Amino acid sequence: MLIPGMHQRIPRKLLAIEFQEGNLCVAAFRRANGKVVLEKTAYLPLSLNITTDEPLLVAQEIKRQLESAGIRYRQCVVCLPMRWMLSFSLNVPKEVPDEDVMSFCELEATRELPYPAETLHLSYLITRVTEHDRICAGVGVLRSDVQRLQSILELAGLIPRSFTSGLTAFKTVEESQEPKVVLYPTAETIGIVVLVQAGVLALRVIEGIARIDSDLGHVIRELRLTLAQFPPPIVQKIAQNPSIRA
């Protein structure tokens, strides 16, 4: 999911930023001779919370940490925290014609998600599993959270070029035709991501677990719940092609 309305042209120097619990993960890139070169990476501690603490104080801490790491790039792309992601996935009734599927998904989003659609940045993926089975997947993030983070970054002297869920990266990494399950751990959550060739089909975020082996039973239960919502053809393909990755 890419937040619309941001700058799309890729600058010569760019900073990639990801916020995890208590940490700021950054990577500095530059374009040179038609290639993208990774110049520096850093894992910087943050004592303040980007969601609850005073924006100016958070911005000042981010600026200090970047300067102490010797990172002076200003234009950046931002990977939003996994725990901010809201998602749903459902089967599209057979009686809904193809031309009405998107309208159906938009209507169901108002029922499935805990916030009004107008308060969210939303993206949808519609996948045909069999001749008659279709699945609609939706991922959203609160506009207010994105606006707050954009304000913090600008106060820190940064220029956000785009905000993304980070899930779009899986589409470029996974090229197989078959559906897959990826376990995506961060410092504060574990994401269960179901992938098809077109993109992310489902997302379930488990909070409070940083390592998969710390509560394997919980992870397995959540995985079963995630797969239970899909028609048998999807589950069978995953079972026949076991490729759970972490």
ChimeraX attribute file (.defattr): number of C-alpha atoms within 10 A of each C-alpha:
attribute: neighborCount
match mode: 1-to-1
recipient: residues
	/A:1	19
	/A:2	16
	/A:3	17
	/A:4	12
	/A:5	8
	/A:6	12
	/A:7	12
	/A:8	9
	/A:9	7
	/A:10	12
	/A:11	14
	/A:12	11
	/A:13	17
	/A:14	22
	/A:15	26
	/A:16	19
	/A:17	20
	/A:18	19
	/A:19	21
	/A:20	22
	/A:21	16
	/A:22	14
	/A:23	17
	/A:24	17
	/A:25	15
	/A:26	21
	/A:27	17
	/A:28	21
	/A:29	20
	/A:30	16
	/A:31	14
	/A:32	10
	/A:33	6
	/A:34	6
	/A:35	8
	/A:36	13
	/A:37	13
	/A:38	13
	/A:39	12
	/A:40	14
	/A:41	16
	/A:42	17
	/A:43	15
	/A:44	16
	/A:45	15
	/A:46	17
	/A:47	12
	/A:48	18
	/A:49	16
	/A:50	22
	/A:51	11
	/A:52	8
	/A:53	11
	/A:54	12
	/A:55	20
	/A:56	15
	/A:57	16
	/A:58	23
	/A:59	22
	/A:60	15
	/A:61	17
	/A:62	25
	/A:63	19
	/A:64	13
	/A:65	18
	/A:66	17
	/A:67	12
	/A:68	11
	/A:69	14
	/A:70	11
	/A:71	18
	/A:72	14
	/A:73	18
	/A:74	17
	/A:75	19
	/A:76	24
	/A:77	21
	/A:78	21
	/A:79	19
	/A:80	21
	/A:81	18
	/A:82	26
	/A:83	17
	/A:84	14
	/A:85	16
	/A:86	20
	/A:87	21
	/A:88	20
	/A:89	23
	/A:90	19
	/A:91	18
	/A:92	20
	/A:93	13
	/A:94	11
	/A:95	7
	/A:96	13
	/A:97	11
	/A:98	13
	/A:99	8
	/A:100	9
	/A:101	17
	/A:102	16
	/A:103	12
	/A:104	16
	/A:105	24
	/A:106	16
	/A:107	12
	/A:108	16
	/A:109	24
	/A:110	13
	/A:111	13
	/A:112	15
	/A:113	16
	/A:114	9
	/A:115	15
	/A:116	11
	/A:117	17
	/A:118	10
	/A:119	12
	/A:120	18
	/A:121	17
	/A:122	21
	/A:123	15
	/A:124	21
	/A:125	17
	/A:126	22
	/A:127	19
	/A:128	12
	/A:129	16
	/A:130	11
	/A:131	7
	/A:132	10
	/A:133	15
	/A:134	20
	/A:135	22
	/A:136	23
	/A:137	21
	/A:138	25
	/A:139	24
	/A:140	23
	/A:141	26
	/A:142	18
	/A:143	15
	/A:144	12
	/A:145	15
	/A:146	18
	/A:147	11
	/A:148	13
	/A:149	21
	/A:150	19
	/A:151	18
	/A:152	21
	/A:153	24
	/A:154	14
	/A:155	18
	/A:156	21
	/A:157	17
	/A:158	21
	/A:159	19
	/A:160	22
	/A:161	22
	/A:162	19
	/A:163	20
	/A:164	19
	/A:165	20
	/A:166	15
	/A:167	21
	/A:168	13
	/A:169	13
	/A:170	17
	/A:171	15
	/A:172	10
	/A:173	8
	/A:174	16
	/A:175	11
	/A:176	11
	/A:177	10
	/A:178	15
	/A:179	23
	/A:180	24
	/A:181	23
	/A:182	17
	/A:183	19
	/A:184	17
	/A:185	18
	/A:186	18
	/A:187	15
	/A:188	17
	/A:189	21
	/A:190	23
	/A:191	22
	/A:192	23
	/A:193	24
	/A:194	23
	/A:195	23
	/A:196	22
	/A:197	17
	/A:198	13
	/A:199	22
	/A:200	26
	/A:201	27
	/A:202	25
	/A:203	25
	/A:204	21
	/A:205	21
	/A:206	18
	/A:207	14
	/A:208	10
	/A:209	19
	/A:210	15
	/A:211	16
	/A:212	17
	/A:213	10
	/A:214	10
	/A:215	11
	/A:216	12
	/A:217	11
	/A:218	14
	/A:219	20
	/A:220	12
	/A:221	10
	/A:222	16
	/A:223	18
	/A:224	11
	/A:225	12
	/A:226	17
	/A:227	16
	/A:228	11
	/A:229	15
	/A:230	19
	/A:231	16
	/A:232	12
	/A:233	12
	/A:234	19
	/A:235	16
	/A:236	12
	/A:237	13
	/A:238	19
	/A:239	13
	/A:240	10
	/A:241	13
	/A:242	12
	/A:243	13
	/A:244	14
	/A:245	11
	/A:246	12
